[in-house]
Amino acid sequence: ERTFTQEQVHLMERFAALASLAIDNARLHDLTQKEARERSIAEAALRASEERFRKVFQASPVAICITALEDGRLLDGNAAYWRMSGYDPQTAIGRSAEELEMWDDMEDRRNFVEEIKLNHSMVNSNYEFYTYDTNEPRSAIAFYELMEVKDQTCVMAMFYDVTEQKNARESLQNSEARTRAILASIPDMIFEISKDGVFLDFMASAEIAPIMPPSQFLGRNIKELF
């Protein structure tokens, strides 16, 4: 038969409001702790991923650099890039493409930016440039990929140096051309024959003509003809 006074009712209402707030705070605390743990795990995984990328980036024999899309500002490069380009990382990082003279004509770079924005990746199989420090000509196969780095659109460029291969190929071609020129100047007819006796090649002479056209003996064996 006991009843609550109005003052007791108000007191219990205030207590109930405080208890409800405490329960909500406890729930929020648990949720915050859970989110913090999940964020910590995600950040650890991101750091591990970045560390793996950094190790691959630096150890790669392929020259790699990262530049800002809009002004070509050099943001990073690996050891192979500094060796190939001739840039000094201490003075080159943070400078724009125009300051580093990366392009002969900045209009070409503007066209490059528009194209990579459209395609997101590009390949240049015949990239020619000069090293920054010694002005030495180099040749490379260039790969470009659009990427986001810390909310900034960037270009990751990879350069596979083919200078030595190109020089060797050109030297071989020049050597073959010289040999061909020397042989062509000899007044005699020249036959190239395999060890099995098959006619492989023929060089004509201005003074002597064969008794049959080359089409009739090239690829045939001496035994068939004589």
C-alpha positions, 0 to 999 in steps of 0.5 A: 500500500506504500506509494512514491512521492512526487519527489521520489518519482523525479529522483528515480526518473533522473536516476533512470536517465543517468543509468540509460546514459551510462549504458549507452556510453558503455556500448559506445566505449565497446564499439569504439574499442572494437573499431580501434582494434580493427583500425589497428589491424588494418593499419598494421596490414597497410604498413606491412604492405607498404614495407613489402612494396618499398622493398620490391621498389628499391630492389628492382633492377628496373628503373622506377620513379613516381611523379605527380600527374599535373606538374610532373613533380618527382616524388620518389625513385629507386636506386636503378632509376637514379643510376639510369637517369643521372639525377641526384635524389637529394636535389631532384625530389620535389622538383617539377618535370620542367625544372628537371628537363625531363621533356624536350617539349612540354607540349609533349608532356601535356599530350602524355597527361591527356592520354594517360588520363584516358587510358590509365596505362601506357607503353613506349617501346622506343623511349630515347633520352639523355642522362642528366649528369653526363648527357649520355644517350640511353634507350629504354622500354617505358611503362606508365601506370596511373595511381593514387598516392595519399589522395594525389594522382600520380604516374608510376613510370618503369624503364627497362634499359635496352641501351646495350642490346640496341648498341649491340644490334646496331654494331652487328647490323653495321658489321654485316653492312660492311661485310656485304659492301666488301664482298660486293666490291670483289669482282668474282662470283661468290657462292655460299655452300653448306657443309652438305653441299647445298647452295645457300647464297650467291653474290653476282659479279659485274664481270662473270655471269653464272650459266643458270639463274640463281633461282635454279641452283639456290637451295639445291645440292651440288650433286644434283647440278654437277 
